[in-house]
Amino acid sequence: MNFPNWNALADRALEGECLEREAARAVLHAPDDVLLDQLAAAYRVRRHYWGNRVRFHFLLNAQSGLCPEDCHYCSQSKISSAEIEKYPLMAKEKILSAAERAANLNAGTFCFVISGRSPNDSTLGKVVEAVREIKQTSDLKVCACLGLLSEEQTRQLADAGVDRVNHNLNTSEDYHPNICNTHTWRDRATTLKNVKAAGITTCSGGIIGMGESDDDIIDLALQLRELKVTSVPINFLIPIPGTPFAGLNELNPRRCLRVLCLFRFLLPSQEIRIAGGREVHLRSLQPLGLYPANSIFVGDYLTTPGQAARHDLEMLQDAGFILEAPDGSPLDSKIPLNRLS
């Protein structure tokens, strides 16, 4: 395989060009001894749009388990035997307390997640009520991840002040039947279109390491580009015992970094977030992930723990990155670490 000039790829990304499939494959297949060159080129693109800033997002699993879907990667699905905590929608007081925790951690976005195929009227009403109160009492942006959503549901969320809705495509359209059979890839894409029609910012990404091919990864990035998704979380599969994908272990830190570089080249201006699996798969190379990506989750994930918030801030400070405030301005890089746990 002939490998391109990585800086030339960065130039093309900055000019708004879309890479050909051969160049995209080359990003994923490059040898280890050029990985730093790839990261430097991806950072040129990231720096153009995002400077040296990093966004923190805080994730709350507000309703856990009890899901009728059969997503093979998920510990909350109906086919999972994983030992996780299961509970209905949290009381509003607990949700507000979690939002306060997010604000104390200097997160710009509070990501509110519930399990299930789609919220019923009662659940959606409680979500709307909690969101309205969060927006009245804090500067946090609110991102809601509630499953499949109709046009009417997305309008209700917009009226409540939801800033962003997350609904991941997860993988390419072709590979989707290998990871889920209770809904289609098109169902997910339709939800994103409903979100956009309601005037809410879209958040959608994928999970890497589920047995997909390089072309599936490329197709996912291209589909997100076509849908003009604003925020792109990249998850790396955590093979949770009790799920059908428990035995999958295809990733290493260098592969993960190449995937992040590819998404930056193909989605140059989007927010790219290193999401679930960051600590498991990037390990000691986590700081390098911030050269193509510009945001991370701080705290825990849905059913798996993250590293301590103070370690995330130390990582930023040690690498010379600057934490971003909710309004996009830089925060004081010397935030006292003793405020964090």
Rosetta blueprint (number, residue, H / E / L):
1 M L
2 N L
3 F L
4 P L
5 N L
6 W H
7 N H
8 A H
9 L H
10 A H
11 D H
12 R H
13 A H
14 L H
15 E L
16 G L
17 E L
18 C L
19 L L
20 E L
21 R H
22 E H
23 A H
24 A H
25 R H
26 A H
27 V H
28 L H
29 H H
30 A L
31 P L
32 D H
33 D H
34 V H
35 L H
36 L H
37 D H
38 Q H
39 L H
40 A H
41 A H
42 A H
43 Y H
44 R H
45 V H
46 R H
47 R H
48 H H
49 Y H
50 W H
51 G L
52 N L
53 R E
54 V E
55 R E
56 F E
57 H E
58 F E
59 L E
60 L E
61 N E
62 A E
63 Q E
64 S E
65 G L
66 L L
67 C L
68 P L
69 E L
70 D L
71 C L
72 H L
73 Y L
74 C L
75 S L
76 Q L
77 S L
78 K L
79 I L
80 S L
81 S L
82 A L
83 E L
84 I L
85 E L
86 K L
87 Y E
88 P L
89 L L
90 M L
91 A L
92 K H
93 E H
94 K H
95 I H
96 L H
97 S H
98 A H
99 A H
100 E H
101 R H
102 A H
103 A H
104 N H
105 L L
106 N L
107 A L
108 G L
109 T E
110 F E
111 C E
112 F E
113 V E
114 I E
115 S L
116 G L
117 R L
118 S L
119 P L
120 N L
121 D H
122 S H
123 T H
124 L H
125 G H
126 K H
127 V H
128 V H
129 E H
130 A H
131 V H
132 R H
133 E H
134 I H
135 K H
136 Q H
137 T H
138 S L
139 D L
140 L L
141 K E
142 V E
143 C E
144 A E
145 C E
146 L L
147 G L
148 L L
149 L L
150 S L
151 E H
152 E H
153 Q H
154 T H
155 R H
156 Q H
157 L H
158 A H
159 D H
160 A H
161 G L
162 V L
163 D L
164 R E
165 V E
166 N E
167 H L
168 N L
169 L L
170 N E
171 T L
172 S L
173 E L
174 D L
175 Y L
176 H H
177 P H
178 N H
179 I L
180 C L
181 N L
182 T L
183 H L
184 T L
185 W H
186 R H
187 D H
188 R H
189 A H
190 T H
191 T H
192 L H
193 K H
194 N H
195 V H
196 K H
197 A H
198 A L
199 G L
200 I L
201 T E
202 T E
203 C E
204 S L
205 G L
206 G E
207 I E
208 I E
209 G L
210 M L
211 G L
212 E L
213 S L
214 D H
215 D H
216 D H
217 I H
218 I H
219 D H
220 L H
221 A H
222 L H
223 Q H
224 L H
225 R H
226 E H
227 L L
228 K L
229 V L
230 T L
231 S E
232 V E
233 P E
234 I E
235 N E
236 F E
237 L L
238 I L
239 P L
240 I L
241 P L
242 G L
243 T L
244 P L
245 F L
246 A L
247 G L
248 L L
249 N L
250 E L
251 L L
252 N L
253 P H
254 R H
255 R H
256 C H
257 L H
258 R H
259 V H
260 L H
261 C H
262 L H
263 F H
264 R H
265 F H
266 L H
267 L L
268 P L
269 S L
270 Q L
271 E E
272 I E
273 R E
274 I E
275 A L
276 G L
277 G L
278 R H
279 E H
280 V H
281 H H
282 L H
283 R H
284 S H
285 L H
286 Q H
287 P H
288 L H
289 G H
290 L L
291 Y L
292 P L
293 A L
294 N L
295 S E
296 I E
297 F E
298 V L
299 G L
300 D L
301 Y L
302 L L
303 T L
304 T L
305 P L
306 G L
307 Q L
308 A L
309 A H
310 R H
311 H H
312 D H
313 L H
314 E H
315 M H
316 L H
317 Q H
318 D H
319 A H
320 G L
321 F L
322 I E
323 L E
324 E E
325 A L
326 P L
327 D L
328 G L
329 S L
330 P E
331 L L
332 D L
333 S L
334 K L
335 I L
336 P L
337 L H
338 N H
339 R H
340 L L
341 S L
